[in-house]
């Protein structure tokens, strides 16, 4: 998966680098952080919003909306995938279940 400053996310094949899915413009601002855990793809933007996508069919599972006041700098899932941590560029940490 790749994200860019044009607010788009693309899914690419590692073998031949072809785009297999173009999600189009999915956020209000540039894509800053992407995280996968095998089942879900999480995307965030410069406005502090977070979205969760199903990897098996590329559909939107949940739109968390704006969870930070600033851009989300990091997204990390625990090893058991029970919790998701996000942090923004001002140091605010969030725990999502």
GIUR-V785759 format. One record per backbone hydrogen bond with DSSP energy under -0.5 kcal/mol. CO is the residue of the C=O (numbers start at 0). NH is the residue of the N-H. Records with the same first field share a line. If there is no record, write none. Layout:
CO = NH ; NH
This chain:
1 = 9
3 = 6 ; 30
6 = 25 ; 26
7 = 3
8 = 22 ; 23
9 = 1
10 = 19 ; 20
12 = 16
17 = 12 ; 19
20 = 10 ; 22
23 = 8 ; 25
29 = 45
32 = 43
34 = 41
38 = 54
39 = 36
40 = 52
41 = 34
42 = 50
43 = 31 ; 32
44 = 47 ; 71
47 = 66 ; 67
48 = 44
49 = 63 ; 64
50 = 42
51 = 60 ; 61
52 = 40
53 = 57
58 = 53
61 = 51 ; 63
64 = 49 ; 66
70 = 72 ; 88
73 = 86
75 = 84
77 = 80
82 = 77
83 = 95
84 = 75
85 = 93
86 = 72 ; 73
87 = 90
91 = 87
93 = 85
95 = 83
